[in-house]
Amino acid sequence: MKSILRRSARVLFSALLLLSALSSVPAAAGERQTIHLAAFNYPPFYMEERGQVNGIAVELGRALFNRLDLNVEFTMYPLKRALSYLQSGEKDGVLILIRTPERERYAAFTDPVMTVRGLIWSSAEREGGPVNFDKLEDLRDYTIGVTLGYSYGERFDEMLENMRVDTASTDYANYRKLLSGRIDIFPGNEIVARGLFRLHPELRGKFDHSERSFMEWVLCMGVSRKSPFLPMIPEINKALADMRDEGLVDEIVGRYTR
């Protein structure tokens, strides 16, 4: 009986020593928190390749949160679902998002990550060269392509109601229509356009654009008001400013647009 008790005591003592050793190791040693972001199909900002989410926003996010000692995880959804997860707090945020009063109800926004021009694109073979304009009304007489579900700004959207409009499901389809002559002009995001030209060699060198923009999209990061990372917005802004000043934002954009 004594022998059994001695063995039990030794086992218990060993177990206590092990627990003591384990408790002396910091719980977070070698570990970083992960911020979970929703992505949506929007080349070249977000693209899904062989099951992996990639693109400008993904590279920016990795560089940004590495500076803040955080891991980042991107998951691709349709845009509507990505926004619903942002609203519910199921995802912490969405990187590269236009700030609107509706979205501000459930998300706080960082300083701008970048500003992107909206340009009027036309075929390089068009007689007379690029389509330029002084005011939006100068575009009324053209057949214009638009992408389903997109807004081109309140004034432009109102003007489209009285123009010859041809709607397509993607920007890529609209550039194909420009090449075939089905439309005269297309109002396109400059970075999206150049990303498409890089991805699709048949589009390269085939288009001109207006000298001026019809609008500029200010792209920010939206952080869910229910996210535990919400208080980090000042730190995120500081890291973004450093990345812009260092030229890193432009460098990453260039990888997908040149």
Disulfide bonds with the S-S distance in Angstrom:
none
